[in-house]
Structures are given as structure tokens and as C-alpha cells.
């Protein structure tokens, strides 16, 4: 049985996560991640949905605690954004997308 390479594997092999590219619907997340390490983590986390191999794949050293905190921050922001969008809370949605939402 032949195994196919899924999208995450293709992104790993191609090094796509090393490029400074975010999907247009996720650009607002950059406002919460200012340093180069945080931006690199954001891109990596959105592609792989995990931080488990971040240090190994990127060569950027971060403590496990720091990686966990950044991962939780992304998840909380995405949940708040989705909640505001589903409940049509435009004020909260605008605050989130402008970077004014407190996590």
C-alpha cells in the first residue's frame, strides 16, 4: 500500500514554514507576536498545529514553557475570534483584529 505525503510533510520538506507567510484570514495574529522568534513560531504553529518539533525543525531554541505559552495564546486568540465572529460581536471582533484584545 502506497503512502501519500500530506500537506504538513510537504511544508516540512519544502521549508515553507521558514517563509514569512500567513494566510490572509490570519494576518491579524501578527499584531500579538512582535519579535522574530514569536513570528516564526506563529507561522510554524499555524502550519503544524503543534510546537513539539519547533526547536528541531527551525534551529531556534526556546524553552518548553515559552513554547507552551505562545501555543496557548494562539489558541485562545483563535477561539475568541471565532466566538466573536459566530455571535456577530463586531466590537469584540474589531478589538481582536486590531491587536487590542487582552489574552
Order of alpha helices (4+ residues) and beta strands (2+ residues): alpha-alpha-alpha-alpha-alpha
